[in-house]
Each structure stands twice: as structure tokens, then as C-alpha cells.
């Protein structure tokens, strides 16, 4: 497994809505994430900056091109687009983070 971390940005005033939408994640999206090789996925919120910090474990067979092109993911991005900073295709503006320390 490979650890993958990235950050995104939430729009002000949508902290509770973001949590609610993820508490009610669509079963088909959760299944898709698991089926494509994502496990142990968490998203944390820095309430001062509204930065979302995501960390996940991805399998060695994970294909980075599958999810962005999948209809369920595109539908989720459209659903979340009103409360997050997004790119023109509704994907979240995300910045990959570099691991500098890890302790098992």
C-alpha cells in the first residue's frame, strides 16, 4: 500500500454541509473507491484556514486515470462543487502533499 495525501479548500460557511454530505456518502461512490484500490481514506478540516487534508492508502494496482473519468465521480464533483474550490470540470482544486515523516 502507498500512502497518498493531498489538500483541498472548503468555501466559508459550508463546514457542516461538507461533513453532512460525507456522512451520507453515496454507497456506489464508496464501493467504487474501494474497488479501484483506495482504503483507509480520511479527510480532516483545519477550521482556521478551511483547508481539507486528505490521506488515503492506495493499492499498487491503483490507476490514477480511472476515477476522474468515471461518471459517479463526475456526478459527486458536481454535487460538491458549490461548497469547495473547483476546477472548470468541477474536480476539486487539489494539491498533492509530500510525505516528510512517517512512524508506524
N, C-alpha and C positions, 0 to 999 in steps of 0.2 A: 504494500500500500504506500501511496505517496500522499503526503500532506500538502494541501493546496490552501492558500489563504489569499483573500482579496478584500478590498474595501469599496463601499458604495456610499451614496449620500441620500438621506431622507429629507423630504421637504418639511419645513417647520409646521408644527401643529398636527402632524399625522402619526405621531408615535404610537398612540393607542390603536389607530386603524391598521397600521403596519403589523402590529402584534396580532390583532384580531384576524387579519387575512391569513397570516401564517398559522395561527391556531386552527384555522379552518381550511388548511391546505387541501387542494383537490386530491382525492385518492389516486386518480390517474397520473397526476404530476409526481406524487410521492413514489408511485410504482415505477414510473419512467426513470426517475433519478436513481433508484436502486438498481433497476435493470441495466442501466448504462454504466454502472460501476461506481456510484457515489455512495459513501457510507459515512456515518458519524459526522453529520453535517450540522453545524451550529452557526447562528448569526447573533452577534452581540451589538448593542446600541450604546454609543457614547452620547449620553443625553446633553452634554455641553456643546458638542460640535455637530450632532446629528449624523455622525459617521457610523455606518454599519460595517462591522468587521465580521467577515465570514471565514470559517475554517471547515474544511472537509477532508475526508480521506477518499482518494480515488484509486481505483484498481489500475494495474499495469496495462490492461486492455482498454481503458477509457479512451474514447475518441472525442477530442475537443470539438469536432465539427458536427457531431450528431445533434446535440441539444439545441444550439442556436437555430437550427433549421427544422426542428420538429414543431408541428402545429400546436401541440399542447403548450410548449414553452412560449411560442409566439403569442398564444392566447393569454397566458399568465403575464407576460411582459405588458401586454395591452391593458390588462386588468390592474397592474401595479403602476403603470405609467403616470397616473395622476398624483401619486404620492412620493415619487422618487425622481432624482435626476436621471434623465434617459437620453439615449442617442436617438437620431431620427427614425431608426427602425424599432423604437420602443425598448430596446435592450437597456438594462441599467448601465449607467456610466460606472465602470468598474476598473479598479487599478490593482494589478497583481502585487502582492507583497512578497518580499524575500525573507526567507527564514534565516535568522542570525543566531538562534539558540533553540535547543530542544532538550528536554530531560524526560526520559521515560520513568 
